[in-house]
Amino acid sequence: VAGATVYLVEDAAITPVTTNEDGEYSITAYEGTYTLKFVAPSYYSSETTVTIEAGEPVVKNVELRPFIGYAGEIKYDDGTAENARAYNAAGNSWAVKMSLKEGEDQALVTGALLRFWDTEWPVPGGTEFQVSVYDASGANGGPGTKLAGPFNETALRDGTWTHVDLAEHGIMVEGDFFIVYTQTQANPNSPGLATDEDGPNAKRSWQGVSGAWSQSPEAEGNYMIRATVNYELQVPTITSPKDGAYTN
């Protein structure tokens, strides 16, 4: 697979590498045992264990399985913004808990959609922010393990949705997960994250302050954060019985 990203999970300081047109790669690390992870758009991610010893090259061949899916969008706001919020300090987060549609056990996260207030607030405001994806293994079903990110993004402050393309990161989720917005600048030099205060499902909103997660006050409504996913396409098994009639 060409263009797959290869990285060592336990050492973020080692720059990930990309496979060439023949699917070949080379990555260098200190001695030790690592989890070697491979991700590529439209493929299931794959992990393998590798032990590196000084002066001893290691060859690891991995086969990535194609992911065949159909698009879906997960949303809980009603599309209209009644208010917006910004933290006084940078580094804090808001998040929305996403649930896969009924009958689906896993999905590939392809993107995030976020709605921001316009240039009237904050003043002067800003456009920098970050997006991450977490699983729901935290306390009380909150954000737990970070699956991907943070990714630096630019907010649109014209009343339209900001689309964050996550397809290239191969983020596979099983069950509930979170799209997390992190404010990278202090108020008033940040965008204002829009909130839907009169819609349902407000209990899906979470806040992360000083590294601790808790459910947001219900009065704050739904933070306007959505997820786009690809659900796995179930390919039927076709068999041919002895009488020659095919069944599905």
Secondary structure as UniProt FT lines:
FT   TURN            2..3
FT   STRAND          5..8
FT   TURN            9..10
FT   TURN            12..13
FT   STRAND          17..18
FT   TURN            21..22
FT   STRAND          32..39
FT   TURN            41..42
FT   STRAND          46..53
FT   TURN            54..55
FT   STRAND          69..74
FT   STRAND          83..85
FT   TURN            90..91
FT   STRAND          93..98
FT   TURN            102..103
FT   STRAND          106..116
FT   TURN            119..120
FT   STRAND          128..135
FT   HELIX           139..141
FT   STRAND          146..154
FT   STRAND          161..165
FT   HELIX           167..169
FT   STRAND          171..174
FT   STRAND          177..182
FT   TURN            187..188
FT   STRAND          193..196
FT   HELIX           202..204
FT   STRAND          205..209
FT   TURN            210..211
FT   STRAND          212..215
FT   HELIX           218..220
FT   STRAND          222..223
FT   STRAND          225..232
FT   TURN            242..243
//
